Amino acid sequence: GYETTIVSDEARYNGDLITLSGNVNVENSMGKVTAEYAVLKRDPDHTSKIDFPWIDLKNNVRLQLKDGGLLQCDSLHLDYTKMSSLIEGHPQISYSDTMGEVLADKAIVDYSEIN
């Protein structure tokens, strides 16, 4: 399913944005991501199946994928309406899995939904 669990030390909601800070932990069927700060933006037009399809994670972002891949970066911008992610590193982005490690300053990842 599409169930997502979100936990953080602090959370604020103003009707459009959920702002999370301190030990942010987001877990879904793809894996688990942790960061120090996150902002989730609501989709008032319901252009996707997800209520909050725009997610920005910042500071010490670590994404552990279910298939074993590990992404570490400074910021991760997820856009579920475009099925695209922008990943930025300061220092570099690091992605590693059983095949090795990839380093980059910036990456764009496009993906599609598999039923």
N, C-alpha and C positions, 0 to 999 in steps of 0.2 A: 504494500500500500504506500500511501503518501504521508504517513504519520511522521512528524518531526517533533523531537523533544528538545527544549531549550532551557538552559539553566544559567544563571549568572548571580553575582553578588548583589548587583543593583539593577533595577529595571524601571523605565519610565515609558508611559504611553500617552500621546497627545491626540489620539484619534486618527492620525495618519502615519506616525512613526513610532516604532518601538526602539528605544535606546537602551542598550545593555552595556554594563561596564563591570570589570573585575571577574576573572575566571569564567569567561563566556564559554559555554559548551553546547554545541548544536549537533544532534545525532539523528540520522535518518537511514534509509535503506542503502545509501551510497557509502556511508561511513560516519566518521566523527570528526568535527572541526573544533579547535579551541583557539581562543584569542583573548586579548585584554579588553577589546572594545568592539561593539557591533551596532549597526543601525539597520533595521528592517523597515522597508517602506510599503505601505498598503497600496493595493491596486483598486482604486475606486470604480474603475470601469470593468473590472472582472475579465481582463483580457487573457488570463491564464487560470488554471485550476487551483492555483495557490493564492491565498489571501494576501501574502506578503512576498511578491516575487522578486523584489530588489533587495539584496542583502550586501552590505559592506562590512567586512571584518578587517580590523587593523591591529597592529602591534603583536608581534610574536605569534603569527598565525601558523597553525599546524593542522594539516588535513590528513587523517589516517583513513585510507580507502579500505572497503571490505575485502578487495582483492589483494591487499598487501602493500599497495603503493603508499608512499609517504611524501607529502608536499609541505615544504616549510618556506614561508615568505613573510613580507612585511604587511602586505595588504592583498585582499581577495575581494573582488567585486563580482557578485553573481547576478545575472539578469535572466530569470526564468522565462520572461516573455520573448526573448530573442534566443534562448538556449545558448548563452554565451557567458564566459567568465574572463575577466581581466585580472592577471596576477602580476604583482610588482614586488620587487625585492630591493631592500637597502640594508644590508648587502644583498647579494644575489639570491634569487629563487633557487631552491634545491628540491629536485624530485628524484626519488630513488625507489626502485623495486627490484625484483629478482634478476633483471637484465642489467642493472647498473645504476649510475647516477647521471642526471642532467643538471647543468647550472645555466642560468640565464638572468638578464636584468629585468626582462618583462616578457610575458607570454599571454596570448589570447587562446582560449580553448573553446571551441564550438562543439556541441554535443546534441544528440537526439534521444528521444524517449523510446525505450524498447518495452513492449508489452510482455 
